[in-house]
Amino acid sequence: MVGKQLDSFRNAFRGLAVLVRTQRNGRIHLISTIVVIALGFVLDITTVHWAIISLAIGGVWAAEALNTGLEFLADRVAPEWHELTGKAKDVAAGGVLAVSISAAAAGFLIFLPYIL
């Protein structure tokens, strides 16, 4: 049982590594995550602010991972262009955009008062 659970974690971390290695947006999210965490330490934000920032970071990473997984699967199942495949990819990318905008808004709302 423990071995299967460890395998699940290994698979998940391998998936994140694939995301960062193969996707430009994955690398952008990694750099953004590092910058935001460093800024949080420098500005000594509150525990509540850390919780909000953590949820925002996790949401963006989850959305990007699901979007990338959908794109990989779509490209494997339907390598030729199809209108519905294009729509599915666009909708998934829109989900990443939506959560990224809300994460950026939360970041500005949290960090701006510390900076000013």
N, C-alpha and C positions, 0 to 999 in steps of 0.2 A: 504494500500500500504506500509506504513512504517513498519507495523508488519511483512509483508512477507519479506521485505528487512532485518529486524533484524533476522528473522528466518534463512535466507540464511547465514548471518554472524555467527550465532550460529552453524549452521551445519558445516560451514567451519572450525571454531575453534575446534569443536568436532572431525572433521576429522584429524586435526593436532595433537590433543591430542591422538587419536587412533594410529597415526603414531609413536609418541614418546613412548607411553606406550607399544606397541606391537612389534615394530621393532628395532632390535639392531642398524641397520644403522640410523634409526631416532634419536636414542640417541647419536650416534656418531656425526651426523650432528648438533644436539643441542649443544653438548660440543664444537665442532669446531666453531660454530657460536658465542658462548659466548667468546671463546678464541680470535677469530679474532676481535670481537668488542672491547674487553678489550685492545688488542694490538693496535688497531687503536686509542683509547683514550690515551693510554700511550705514543705512538709515535707522537701524535698530527698530524695525516695525514691531507692532504688538502681536500677541499670539493670535488674536482674532484676524488681524490682517494676514498673518502667515497662513491661517486656515483658508481664507478666501483666495489668496495667491496660489496655494497648493491645489485647490479645487479647479481654479482656472487653468493652471498648467496641466493638470491631469486631464481635464476636458479637451484641451487642444490636442494633446498627445493621443488620446483615445480616438478623437474624431479623425485625425490624420492617419492613424493606423487602420481604422476601419475603411477610410477612403482608399488608401493604398491597397489594402487587401481586396476590396471590390474591384479596383482597376486591374490588379494582377489576375484575378479570377475571370473578369470579363475578357481580358486579352487572351486568356487561355481557351475559354469556351467559344468565343466569337472573335477570332483574330481579324476578320474582315469587318469593315465599317458597317454599322447598323444604327439606324436612328434611335432605337430604344436603348441600345448600349451607350450611345452618346448621351442620351438623356439621363440614364442612370449615373454615369460618371459625372455629369454636370451637377446633378442633384447632390451627390455625395460631396463634391467639391464645395458646393454651396453650404453644406452643413459645416464643413471645416471653416469656411469664411465666417459664418454666423458665430460660431463659438470663439473664433479668433478675435472678432470685433468686440464681443462681450468681454473677453479676457483682457483685451487692451483697454477697454473702458474701465474695468475694475482696477487695472494697474494704474491708470491715470488718477482715478479717484482716491486710490490709496497713497500713491507716491507723491502726488503733487503737493499736498499740504506739508509733507516732510521736507520737500525741496524748497518750498517757499517759506 
